Amino acid sequence: MTTTISDSEKDSSIVIKPSDKDSTTSSGARKLSYANLFLGWWEATIVFKEESCEGTQPIGLWAWYIEDVFIIWNSNKEAFDSFVKDLNNNQLGLRFTQDATATVPRSIYELNSKAELWKQKADDLENRLRRNNIRIIGLPQRAEGRAPDEFIEKWIKELFPDANFSLAFAVERAHRVPARPPPPGAPPRPMLARFLNCKDRVKILALARRQQEIK
């Protein structure tokens, strides 16, 4: 069983496990009971004895089963190395080793940094996609029929017949703002229209401001 120990100051994690040459492979209920009894005695009389209270203070969680020990360590690696050294300083034949594992907190920090970068890129992309959009408010419900993009394109040209739109003037898509159908007497849902050319969108907004009221 792999044991993970967090290191808050070094942003790393450590694995502690009994060395292969000293580990005991038990079989049968009797051997398991003996191993548990022995480690329970060792834990109470050696690990957590009064003289070693200071060294065990960083232990947030201590759990074991047969020859596997799970520890949550709330201090730095130097203090943990000293603790393991004290555990190995015994005459019972118990030896513990530790192996460095992946730095989980650092990996999480790197993922958070990448997520923030992706969020900024997504926001930038969304803003770029929206810069050709126009929101039309007050257009009668269902006036666009079944081809809203063609309706808006024709309607804009009729509203501003003298406008010098680009040769690429076109409405890529148009649709009502998603919502439930308004009840009788309620204002119609706004219409969103996306134009192919950003300059046409800017020109339409300028002409609408000058005209103020559009019918």
Buried (B, 14 or more C-beta within 10 A) or exposed (E): EEBBBBBEEBBBBBEBBBEEEEBEEBEEEEEEEBBBEBBEEBBEEBBBEEEBEEBBEBBEEBEBEBBBBBBBBBBBBEBBEEBBEBBEEEEEEBBBEBEEBEBBBEEEEEEEEEEEEEEEEEEEEEEEEEEBBBEBEEBEEEEBEEEBBBBBBEBBEEBBEEBEBEEEBBBEEBBBEEEEEEEEEEEBBEBBBBBBBEEBBBBBEEBBEEEEEEE
